[in-house]
Amino acid sequence: MINFSKTAFFTICSANYIPTAKILLDGLKENTVNDIFLIVCDGKRDNLNKYFVNSDVNIIYAEDLEIENFKDFAFRYSILELNTAIKPFVFNYLINRGFEKIFYFDPDISIENSLNDFEDILEEYDAVVTPHLLSPFTDNEKPNLDDITNSGIYNLGFLGLSSNNTEIFLQWWMQKCKYYCYSDIENNLFTDQKFCNYLPSFIEKTKIYHRTDANIAYWNLHEREIEKKENRYFCNSKPVIFFHFSGLVSDDNFKFKYISKHESRFKSNVSEGLKEKIDEYLTDLSGNTREFKKLKINESYSFNKVDDIFLDKFTRSYIKEIEKRNLFINMNQIDKKWFFEDSDELQGYLGIKRYLLGIYFGRKDLQDNFDITTDNGYVAFLGWLSNEISIGNIKEEIKDLIPKKIVDENKISFFKKALIIFLVRLSNKFPFFFRHPRLINIKLSLKKVLFSNLQQQTDQEKVRLFQPINDKNLLNKDGINIFGYFGENTGVAGGAKLMISMLQELSYKISRNIVNIKDNSFISKSDQNQKVWNISLFHINADQMQNVVRGLDPYYLSNYKIGYWAWELERFPSEYLKSGKYLNDLWVPSQFIADSIERSCNFIPKVIPHPVKKHTEGTHNIDKRFNLYDKFFLTGAMDLNSYVDRKNPFAILDSFLLACSDNSFKKDAALILKLSGNFKKMKTVQKIMAFKEKHDLDIRIIDEILTDKEMDGLRNITDVFISLHRSEGFGLNLIENMSAGNIVIGTNYSGNKQFMNKDNSLLVDFKLIPVKENQYPHWKGQFWADPSIEDAAKKILWSYKNINKSNKIAEAGKRFVMDNFSIEKISQEVFKAIQSIK
């Protein structure tokens, strides 16, 4: 190539982005007489020249740039990373061909005016770059200064370099982009861009472009006013040189939706002038896309297959992990089988298939939850992997990589899981289907087959669990002996008190027995003269029945004994089930717990939900006592004596912070955190207050014990109650707030599904994650929910901005609870259960 102009402009994109790039290229053609290059970071395409017919664009494919070991780049990088990694090599390529001024533009840029100003700058300077910002943000929207810091001071959607005095920088930049051009904020990397923070240091004569007429994008609109005059666009009264439509969002018909998928500051709220420009841009993009499709140009990414080797995010994740440890490998030695063979590169992971390690290292949550260098951690990881394959999240072929011994131990696990998923969906859609008496035996048989690998009891123990009494003389039903942690402030104790309310509603005579929560073998009567009835109800922790039996007077041992158990995970511990040999029947407050027990012992408990007492009106002086006035109150509960990872209370803080990115919400809203318990209270309060101060949030802490009426008052002040639990056995706080007429936001998982649905509450999306060691008793092999902070924040804001609609949902929730969970209603279930004793 003989170069006469000495100036070149170029962009880089893969085939799928060519219709977008054509807008840029057409703009360049109109505004410069210099050479224009399209670097196609993809395999070679037939008909691409026809798409640019009558165009002066020079098309060069990435593989023709003479980059040493280019195949390594394709193995290493994703489509985004590879498009940015070759950028310094293109600068070098063009300099080697005699160009003295080279300018790069991202393909999603629209040129509006002459580019002579930039060419003139490189007469005096050796580099020109545009910073993301010229002034700080004044709100908490996205992006914020942390986001800009993480991605780089300068936006590399535009860069101009001279052939003078840039060689040292280019050689360094090329070396960095060869091995470290990852989009990995957590490890302080952001493609090619962040390296250029050093540009003004490495190239002394660097022009930092401070005018507002160029690189106008979502990240700097707070300092730029766009208007249209006489068919020209102006920014802060100066003619625009170019716009940068990074992340622009449109619908399927190319109609404008949001300024960028990467921001929350403006969304669709842009000036009329900018809106008109966007509409023009999308019209051009629509036309370009139609022409592109007419030529039937293949837009799939070619570099996901190199030398017949299929590459994806997991293969690249494995390569990245190797190179992160400075264990660089010869890519030419990789063949079709390599990723599916045992790793021999990584110490501690020998014998594990490379592709499986790619999955593992590609996700931080997997690394946080599974230590696959241990046998237990590896088996648990394979269990997660099997589940993901069975539900279609990971491709089916990967199951062949799971070690044969695991497959042999679970020959029908895939069938079981598919059937379980089907049955769970059937049960959710028709909740009373399997509760029909004629179908109970079928359900028992299915449970026995599907969960046979979870049965931990011996045959002898199974026979002895929950056996009925044959002596009918013992079944006088006039009264009930109830055992519970009366006087304690726990969920189990609260449930026992509610049970007494129902028994009183039914006019049963009651003998109350107080179990010492610290030592369950210590039992005292509330009245020394109380009668011993033939039926005893034990409202205690499931694992404590053996201790309670030790403290029982002999005449209770021949009673008909009913347990009332709670549990919060999907599989009930087999160790706890041993308490069943002391009982004749079992009640539980939710179907979630019933299913958990059935999975473990093939016994169907009776579901007797907790009832809700009638809610009193008024604030009961709570507003005056805690100065709770004139705010939109979001309330959450934090039980310091419970397992904090299960309750997940700090997720409420994160979702409130995210919702406060909306300025009007931040101004009007306050978060109330009701604390109970004393474990590490001071440290917890300090942590909350530090969070409050750091983010300038209105957070109120109530850490005093409130009476029942005062709790009613707090609910009456609340606008929205939120629980982002990972799992609940039932969820008394949730249902009590529904009964108060509050809109309730809760994780769409576990026992609260007994009373929460899409019509009466706002359910938060989640993904299942493994329970980690020390997060909860009997954690091994268990999963629970990880609720989405983003979805929770959206639902908080929706409640705030749609008062009438949210009130209708709250009213529906209140009606549903009062119709189905009142003391009068649930007491009838208790009556039926007692009368069914034979």
Long-range contacts (C-beta under 8 A, 24 or more apart in sequence): 1-97, 1-98, 2-98, 3-35, 3-97, 3-98, 3-99, 5-33, 5-34, 5-35, 5-99, 6-98, 6-99, 6-100, 6-101, 7-32, 7-34, 7-35, 7-99, 7-100, 7-101, 7-102, 7-103, 7-119, 8-34, 8-35, 8-36, 8-37, 8-94, 8-99, 8-101, 8-102, 8-103, 9-34, 9-35, 9-36, 9-37, 9-102, 9-103, 9-104, 9-105, 9-115, 10-36, 10-37, 10-38, 10-39, 10-90, 10-94, 10-102, 10-103, 10-104, 10-105, 11-37, 11-38, 11-39, 11-104, 11-105, 11-106, 11-107, 11-109, 12-39, 12-41, 12-62, 12-83, 12-84, 12-86, 12-87, 12-90, 12-104, 12-107, 13-38, 13-39, 13-40, 13-41, 13-83, 13-107, 14-40, 14-41, 14-42, 14-79, 14-83, 14-301, 15-40, 15-42, 15-43, 15-45, 15-48, 15-297, 15-298, 15-299, 15-300, 15-301, 15-302, 16-299, 16-300, 16-301, 17-107, 17-108, 18-48, 18-51, 18-292, 18-297, 18-299, 19-285, 19-288, 19-289, 19-291, 19-292, 20-107, 20-108, 20-285, 20-288, 21-107, 22-51, 22-52, 22-288, 23-110, 23-281, 23-284, 23-285, 23-288, 24-105, 24-106, 24-107, 24-108, 24-109, 24-110, 24-111, 25-52, 25-55, 25-57, 26-284, 27-109, 27-110, 27-111, 27-112, 27-242, 28-105, 28-111, 28-115, 29-55, 29-56, 29-57, 30-111, 31-111, 31-112, 31-113, 31-114, 31-115, 32-114, 32-115, 35-99, 37-90, 37-94, 39-65, 39-86, 39-90, 41-79, 41-82, 41-83, 41-86, 41-303, 42-301, 42-302, 42-303, 43-302, 43-303, 45-297, 45-298, 46-297, 47-295, 47-296, 47-297, 48-297, 50-295, 51-291, 51-292, 51-295, 51-297, 62-86, 65-89, 65-90, 65-93, 66-93, 69-331, 71-306, 71-307, 71-331, 71-332, 72-178, 72-331, 73-178, 74-303, 74-306, 74-311, 75-306, 75-311, 75-315, 75-316, 75-319, 75-331, 75-334, 76-179, 76-316, 76-319, 76-320, 76-323, 77-181, 77-182, 77-316, 78-183, 78-313, 78-316, 79-301, 79-303, 80-183, 80-191, 81-181, 81-182, 81-183, 81-191, 82-181, 82-303, 84-156, 84-177, 84-181, 84-191, 84-192, 84-193, 85-177, 85-178, 85-181, 85-191, 85-192, 86-177, 87-156, 87-159, 87-177, 87-192, 88-170, 88-173, 88-174, 88-177, 88-192, 89-174, 89-177, 91-161, 91-166, 91-170, 92-170, 92-174, 95-161, 95-163, 95-166, 95-170, 99-163, 100-162, 100-163, 100-164, 101-160, 101-161, 101-162, 101-163, 102-160, 102-161, 102-162, 102-163, 103-158, 103-159, 103-160, 104-156, 104-158, 104-159, 104-160, 105-157, 105-158, 105-242, 106-156, 106-157, 106-158, 106-244, 106-246, 108-157, 108-244, 108-245, 108-246, 108-248, 109-157, 109-158, 109-242, 109-243, 109-244, 109-245, 110-242, 110-243, 110-245, 110-277, 110-281, 111-241, 111-242, 112-232, 112-233, 112-239, 112-240, 112-241, 112-242, 112-243, 113-213, 113-239, 113-240, 113-241, 113-242, 114-241, 115-241, 117-241, 118-160, 118-241, 121-160, 121-207, 121-209, 122-160, 122-161, 122-162, 124-205, 124-207, 125-162, 125-205, 125-206, 125-207, 126-161, 126-162, 126-164, 126-165, 126-166, 126-203, 126-204, 126-205, 126-206, 127-159, 127-160, 127-161, 127-162, 127-166, 127-169, 127-199, 127-200, 127-203, 127-205, 127-206, 127-207, 128-159, 128-160, 128-206, 128-207, 128-209, 129-154, 129-156, 129-158, 129-159, 129-160, 129-196, 129-199, 129-200, 129-206, 129-207, 129-208, 129-209, 130-154, 130-155, 130-158, 130-208, 130-209, 130-214, 130-215, 131-155, 131-208, 131-209, 131-210, 132-219, 132-220, 133-219, 133-220, 133-223, 134-210, 134-212, 134-220, 134-223, 135-222, 135-223, 137-222, 137-265, 138-222, 139-265, 139-661, 139-663, 140-660, 140-661, 140-663, 140-666, 140-695, 141-263, 141-264, 141-265, 141-661, 141-663, 142-262, 142-263, 142-264, 142-265, 142-661, 143-218, 143-219, 143-262, 143-263, 143-265, 148-219, 150-185, 150-190, 151-185, 151-190, 151-193, 151-194, 152-190, 152-193, 152-194, 152-196, 152-197, 153-197, 154-193, 154-196, 154-197, 154-199, 154-208, 155-193, 155-215, 155-217, 155-219, 155-244, 156-191, 156-192, 156-193, 156-196, 157-215, 157-217, 157-244, 157-246, 158-214, 158-215, 158-242, 158-244, 159-196, 165-203, 165-204, 165-205, 166-203, 168-202, 169-198, 169-199, 169-202, 169-203, 172-202, 179-323, 179-328, 182-320, 186-364, 187-324, 211-238, 212-236, 212-238, 213-238, 213-239, 213-240, 213-241, 214-240, 214-241, 214-242, 215-242, 215-244, 216-240, 216-242, 216-243, 216-244, 217-243, 217-244, 217-245, 217-246, 217-260, 218-246, 218-247, 218-259, 218-260, 218-262, 218-263, 218-265, 218-266, 219-263, 221-259, 221-265, 221-266, 221-270, 221-274, 222-265, 225-271, 226-270, 226-271, 226-273, 226-274, 226-277, 227-271, 227-272, 227-273, 228-272, 228-273, 228-276, 228-277, 233-273, 233-277, 234-273, 243-277, 243-281, 245-278, 245-281, 248-278, 248-281, 248-282, 250-282, 250-285, 253-286, 254-282, 254-283, 254-285, 254-286, 254-289, 255-282, 256-282, 264-661, 308-336, 309-334, 309-335, 309-336, 309-338, 309-339, 310-336, 313-358, 313-362, 314-355, 314-358, 314-359, 314-362, 315-339, 315-354, 315-355, 315-358, 316-358, 317-358, 317-359, 317-361, 317-362, 318-343, 318-354, 318-355, 318-357, 318-358, 318-361, 320-361, 321-346, 321-357, 321-358, 321-361, 322-346, 340-401, 348-373, 349-373, 352-378, 353-401, 355-398, 355-401, 356-385, 356-398, 356-401, 356-402, 359-385, 359-394, 359-398, 365-769, 365-786, 368-772, 369-769, 369-770, 369-772, 370-770, 376-780, 379-406, 380-770, 380-780, 380-781, 382-406, 383-781, 384-770, 386-410, 386-413, 386-414, 386-417, 387-417, 389-414, 390-414, 390-417, 390-418, 390-421, 391-417, 391-421, 410-453, 413-453, 416-449, 416-450, 419-450, 420-450, 423-450, 431-591, 440-604, 443-598, 443-604, 444-602, 444-604, 447-598, 447-599, 447-602, 448-602, 451-598, 451-599, 451-600, 451-602, 454-571, 454-574, 454-599, 454-600, 455-574, 455-600, 455-601, 455-602, 456-574, 456-575, 456-577, 456-600, 457-574, 457-577, 457-578, 457-601, 461-577, 461-578, 461-581, 462-601, 462-602, 464-580, 464-581, 465-577, 465-580, 465-581, 465-583, 465-601, 465-603, 466-580, 466-583, 466-584, 466-585, 466-586, 466-603, 467-581, 467-584, 468-584, 468-585, 468-838, 469-560, 469-584, 472-838, 474-534, 474-558, 474-559, 474-560, 475-534, 475-535, 475-560, 475-837, 475-838, 476-533, 476-534, 477-534, 477-535, 477-834, 477-835, 477-837, 478-508, 478-509, 478-533, 479-508, 479-509, 479-510, 479-511, 479-531, 479-533, 479-535, 480-508, 480-509, 480-510, 480-511, 480-533, 480-535, 480-536, 480-537, 480-834, 481-511, 481-513, 481-532, 481-533, 481-535, 481-536, 481-537, 481-556, 481-559, 482-510, 482-511, 482-512, 482-513, 482-536, 482-537, 482-539, 483-513, 483-515, 483-523, 483-536, 483-537, 483-538, 483-539, 483-540, 483-548, 484-512, 484-513, 484-514, 484-515, 484-538, 484-539, 484-540, 485-514, 485-515, 485-517, 485-539, 485-540, 486-512, 486-514, 486-515, 486-526, 487-514, 488-517, 489-676, 489-705, 490-517, 490-641, 491-566, 491-729, 491-730, 491-732, 492-539, 492-540, 492-541, 492-566, 493-517, 494-732, 495-539, 495-564, 495-566, 495-589, 495-610, 495-732, 496-539, 496-564, 498-610, 498-611, 498-613, 498-823, 499-537, 499-539, 499-564, 499-830, 501-611, 501-613, 501-823, 502-611, 502-823, 502-826, 502-827, 502-830, 503-827, 503-830, 505-823, 505-824, 505-827, 506-827, 506-830, 506-831, 508-834, 509-533, 515-540, 515-544, 515-548, 519-547, 520-544, 520-547, 520-548, 520-551, 521-547, 521-548, 521-550, 521-551, 522-551, 523-548, 523-551, 523-552, 532-556, 532-559, 533-559, 534-559, 534-560, 535-559, 535-560, 535-562, 535-834, 535-837, 536-560, 536-561, 536-562, 537-562, 537-564, 537-587, 538-562, 538-563, 538-564, 538-583, 539-564, 540-564, 541-565, 541-566, 542-566, 542-567, 542-572, 542-576, 542-579, 543-573, 543-575, 543-576, 543-579, 544-579, 545-579, 545-580, 545-582, 545-583, 546-578, 546-579, 546-582, 549-582, 560-584, 560-585, 560-837, 561-585, 562-586, 562-587, 563-587, 564-588, 564-589, 564-608, 565-593, 565-597, 565-605, 566-593, 566-729, 566-730, 567-593, 567-596, 567-597, 567-729, 568-646, 568-727, 568-728, 568-729, 568-750, 568-751, 568-776, 568-784, 569-596, 569-727, 569-771, 569-776, 569-778, 569-782, 569-784, 570-595, 570-596, 570-599, 570-727, 570-782, 570-783, 570-784, 571-596, 571-599, 571-600, 571-781, 571-782, 572-596, 572-597, 572-599, 572-600, 572-601, 573-600, 573-777, 573-778, 574-600, 574-601, 575-778, 576-778, 577-601, 585-833, 585-837, 587-833, 589-729, 589-730, 589-751, 589-754, 590-729, 590-730, 590-751, 590-754, 591-751, 591-753, 591-754, 592-728, 592-729, 592-750, 592-751, 592-753, 592-754, 593-729, 593-730, 593-751, 606-833, 608-826, 608-829, 608-830, 608-833, 609-730, 609-754, 609-755, 609-821, 609-826, 609-829, 610-730, 610-732, 610-735, 610-821, 610-826, 611-821, 611-822, 611-823, 611-825, 611-826, 611-827, 612-735, 612-736, 612-739, 612-817, 612-818, 612-821, 612-822, 612-823, 613-708, 613-823, 614-822, 614-823, 615-712, 615-715, 615-716, 615-736, 615-739, 615-740, 615-741, 616-709, 616-712, 617-716, 618-712, 618-713, 618-716, 619-713, 619-716, 619-717, 620-707, 620-709, 620-710, 620-712, 620-713, 621-710, 621-713, 622-706, 622-710, 622-713, 622-714, 622-717, 623-713, 623-717, 626-700, 626-702, 628-670, 628-672, 628-700, 628-717, 631-668, 631-669, 631-670, 631-698, 632-665, 632-668, 632-669, 632-670, 632-719, 632-720, 632-800, 633-669, 633-670, 633-671, 633-672, 633-717, 633-718, 633-719, 633-720, 634-669, 634-670, 634-671, 634-672, 634-718, 634-719, 634-720, 634-721, 634-722, 634-796, 635-671, 635-672, 635-673, 635-674, 635-714, 635-715, 635-717, 635-718, 635-720, 635-721, 635-722, 635-737, 636-671, 636-672, 636-673, 636-674, 636-721, 636-722, 636-723, 637-673, 637-674, 637-676, 637-723, 637-733, 638-673, 638-674, 638-675, 638-676, 638-684, 639-675, 639-676, 639-677, 640-675, 640-676, 640-677, 640-678, 640-679, 640-680, 640-681, 640-684, 641-676, 641-677, 641-678, 641-679, 642-677, 643-775, 643-776, 645-726, 645-771, 645-772, 645-775, 645-776, 646-725, 646-726, 646-727, 646-775, 646-776, 646-784, 647-723, 647-725, 647-726, 648-724, 648-725, 648-726, 648-787, 649-673, 649-724, 651-724, 651-787, 651-789, 651-792, 652-722, 652-723, 652-724, 653-688, 653-691, 653-699, 654-789, 655-722, 655-724, 655-789, 655-792, 655-793, 655-796, 656-697, 656-699, 656-793, 656-796, 657-691, 657-695, 657-697, 658-789, 658-790, 658-792, 658-793, 659-793, 659-796, 659-797, 659-800, 660-695, 660-697, 662-797, 662-800, 665-796, 665-797, 665-800, 665-801, 666-697, 666-698, 668-800, 669-698, 669-800, 670-698, 670-699, 670-700, 671-697, 671-698, 671-699, 671-700, 672-700, 672-701, 672-702, 672-714, 672-717, 672-718, 673-699, 673-700, 673-701, 673-702, 674-702, 674-706, 674-714, 675-701, 675-702, 675-703, 676-705, 711-736, 712-740, 715-740, 715-742, 716-740, 718-742, 719-743, 719-799, 719-800, 720-744, 720-745, 720-796, 720-799, 720-800, 720-806, 721-745, 722-746, 722-792, 722-796, 723-747, 723-752, 724-764, 724-787, 724-789, 724-792, 725-750, 725-752, 725-785, 725-787, 726-784, 726-785, 726-786, 726-787, 727-751, 727-784, 727-785, 728-752, 730-754, 731-755, 731-756, 734-761, 735-817, 735-821, 738-810, 738-813, 738-814, 738-816, 738-817, 739-814, 739-817, 739-818, 739-821, 740-814, 741-810, 741-811, 741-813, 741-814, 742-810, 742-813, 743-799, 743-806, 743-807, 743-809, 743-810, 743-813, 744-810, 744-813, 745-792, 745-795, 745-796, 745-799, 747-785, 747-787, 748-785, 749-784, 749-785, 749-787, 750-784, 750-785, 755-816, 755-817, 755-820, 755-821, 756-813, 757-816, 759-809, 759-812, 759-816, 760-809, 760-812, 760-813, 760-815, 760-816, 761-809, 761-813, 762-795, 762-798, 762-799, 762-806, 762-809, 764-788, 764-791, 764-792, 764-795, 765-791
